[in-house]
Amino acid sequence: MGKRKSRAKPTPKKRMDKLDTVISCPFCNHGTSVECRLDMKNLIGEASCRICQESFSTVVTALTEPTVYSEWIDECERVNNLEDDED
């Protein structure tokens, strides 16, 4: 006689916390002044500061959409490193 097969319990889905959409500006350091917006129709992500009017836009996909602010910070660091190398 064979054993009965036990039903596998479904694995609980991990809850992903949403990233902030209002963040501090890397240029003017004003808290909660940068607003990130995603336009999935045109595949454009934009982060802009309400105080100093700095902005950054990039192409987004389903995988990169929550990282617009991080890409902006990376681009700022890359530009700053290039300017330091020229001096």
Secondary structure, 3 states (H helix, E strand, C coil): CCCCCCCCCCCCCCCCCCCCCEECCCCCCCCCCEEEEEECCCCEEEEEECCCCCEEEEECCCCCHHHHHHHHHHHHHHHHHHHHHHC
